[in-house]
């Protein structure tokens, strides 16, 4: 009898262990970000957002764990990211891919996600048609049309812009942002009088000759897209140095040009700038205040999240959702099914993934740069709720 009991106990233990072992999974995430060079600030934001979510919410994963395998895509060219993704899929055998600051890096990697059947969570790259490049892509960041198209409408209807020049960094998201703005602006009677490709994304150019050309053309407004960071600081500086505001031209753009992390360095020249975007650290909501406080506690009082930081946070929340829905057993088809229609209370507000396009749906806000005490801040002057991608809705170009 005693022997029987111990055999039963031993087999019960074995069954329990087997069940436990089957449940507790280490999920490998290949993270491809710009960790060095001029764009390291972007990689750091997304990395910090991902890690903060992971640290704060690890208990939600139960027995499962996440292993982040990080690779540096260095620059926007696509080639380094693509090689990193190849290695992550074939050698590291990652369960999911995440990151992708620059559109060319996501574009070059998309076919590998399809061939390798690995779900890919895009945490920045904003060219509208990126999710259509692979059935295994879901995007938690934004599309260039979510800011550019409403800015076309708003600037004509509310800001008094009748004619506009456009300056854009000459690569896919820049072309996209230009098309989005022009489509919106001209649909309500505005006229784009000049459109200037302003060099590539890698090096911050001297914007002076292009901005001088716009100053001479005297449009009422100047819509500019550059890939945030040091490019954005240089845009505001050049606009100010040339006295374009005093000449009666209003600078507008997507929120990439008023990025939280660059705002203080722009000085009072930035006051009055109007942009449209999906996030600022200054949003006055309980969820955002808690997020910003947690960020500062983790990374220092002088550190602030910006739109890329929140995208990293939300991207990790999406990964958690997949792991919990699939109980750690990741397959590409099931992961993407789990992400379709996913809803989340993000620090930026409510977000969801459109089941038809695998792209994000989110509120867009009209931002005005104002003085808040002795610092510059973002005041929300208008909100456009639940914006899905106008490019896909209008079936524009490659969004067909
Ligand atoms: C992009 O490459 O898609 C990109 C990069 C930086 C931005 C926006 C878009 O601020």
Boltz pocket constraint, residues with backbone or C-beta under 6 A from the ligand:
constraints:
  - pocket:
      binder: B
      contacts: [[A, 101], [A, 102], [A, 103], [A, 104], [A, 124], [A, 125], [A, 126], [A, 127], [A, 173], [A, 226], [A, 227], [A, 228], [A, 256]]
      max_distance: 6.0
